[in-house]
Amino acid sequence: MIARRAIVSGRVQGVGFRFFAERAARRAGVRGWVRNLEDGRVETVVEGDEAAVARYLDEIRKGPLGGRVTDLRVEERQPERFESFQITT
């Protein structure tokens, strides 16, 4: 199992990005969370097998219709053994 934290920049708030990320996580089979940041970016932490995490990150890199991802910064994290994927505040 691997874990990654990603900060997503661009037009990612007010376009349903968190719900898009939640659906992407379910399709990819990863667990973790996603939330808006006060500066207009979105933060997400996910964990799962390497291929599943890669699928999730590839999908959020595209973003939802109406959104536009201009940057995706990814860093390694230690797995925390999340039980599900949640939208948080």
Secondary structure as the mmCIF struct_conf table of DSSP 4:
data_model
#
loop_
_struct_conf.conf_type_id
_struct_conf.id
_struct_conf.beg_label_comp_id
_struct_conf.beg_label_asym_id
_struct_conf.beg_label_seq_id
_struct_conf.end_label_comp_id
_struct_conf.end_label_asym_id
_struct_conf.end_label_seq_id
STRN STRN1 ILE A 2 ARG A 11
BEND BEND1 GLN A 13 GLY A 16
HELX_RH_AL_P HELX_RH_AL_P1 PHE A 17 ALA A 28
TURN_TY1_P TURN_TY1_P1 GLY A 29 GLY A 29
STRN STRN2 ARG A 31 ASN A 36
TURN_TY1_P TURN_TY1_P2 GLU A 38 ASP A 39
BEND BEND2 GLY A 40 GLY A 40
STRN STRN3 VAL A 42 GLY A 48
HELX_RH_AL_P HELX_RH_AL_P2 GLU A 50 LYS A 62
TURN_TY1_P TURN_TY1_P3 LEU A 65 GLY A 66
STRN STRN4 ARG A 68 ARG A 77
BEND BEND3 GLU A 83 SER A 84
STRN STRN5 PHE A 85 ILE A 87
#
